[in-house]
Amino acid sequence: MRILALVAVLPLLAGCTDGDWRRLTSFGSTDRQDVAAAAEPMAVPAPAPAAPAGPGPNPFCLGVARGDTSGHGFDQATESRVATRSYSQCVALFGAETGK
């Protein structure tokens, strides 16, 4: 009984789609607009110009990063990761202004 109800409802639901059924069931015949759009070459966007150099590193945040890494006995790799994370957190909180 459920299958019969489902089969009865499916044609009704098929009318609710946004699909272009006329084009999908045309078996190869297309509109002139579709053919013209397919024949036009696609425009390739020009590469974006290189961004100008931004402001230099924030001296305050560099000092914070140095303070977080000095005197803790980290190895070189850990010290580098701590400094990078500390600097990025400082810039996120205080901004990238260089103070000039």
N, C-alpha and C positions, 0 to 999 in steps of 0.2 A: 504494500500500500504506500509506503514511503517513497519507493522508487517511482511509482506512478505520479505522485504529487510533485516530485522533483522534476520529472520529465515534463509535466504540465507547466511548471514555473520557469524553467530554463529559457524558453523562447521569450517570455516577458522580460527576463533579466537581460537578455541579449540586446534588447532595444535601449537599455540604459547605459550602454558603454559610450565612450567618446571616440571609438574607432571609426575610421572612414571606411565603412563596409562597401560602399559603391566602388572605391578604388581597389580594395582588397579582393573583391570578387569579379573584377573586370577581365581577368585572364589575359593580360598583356596589353590591352588597349589603354592608352594613357591620354591625359589631357595635354594640350599644347603647352600649357604653363609648366607642367611637370617636365616635359622634354626640354624646354628652354632653360629651366633652372638647372637641369642636370648637365646641359651642354656648356654652361658658363664656367670658366675656370675659377677655382676658389682663390680669393685674395689672401695673400700671405702677409701678416702684419710685419711691419718693419721692426727690427730689434730695438728695444728700449735703449736710450743713451745711458751711459754709465752714470751712476749717481755721484754727485760731487762729494768730496771727502767731508765727512761730518766733523763735529767738534772732537777734539782730542779726549783722552781719558779723563775722567773726573778725578782731580788730585785728592779730594776728600775720601772718595771711595777707594782709591789706591792705598791711602793710609790705613783705612779700616781693614782692607784685605791683608796688608802687611802685618798689622797688629794681631789679626786673627791667626796668622800662620807662624809668627816668630815666637820662639821660646817654648814650643810644645813638643819638640823632638820628632816631628813628622819626617817620614822619608820624602824624597823629592817628588814622587808621583802623587802622594797624598797631599803634600803641601801645595802642589799646583792645583789639584782639584778643590781644596779648601779655599784657596785664594780666588779661583774663578767663581765659585759659588758665592763666596762672601761679597765679591765685587758686584756680581749680577744682582744679588739681593739688595745691596746698598743703592745701586742705580734704580732698581724698581721702587724703592722707598723714597729716595731723595731726588731722583731725576738724573739726567746725564749732563746737566749744566757744568761747565768747567770753571765757573766762577770768574770769568773774564768780564 
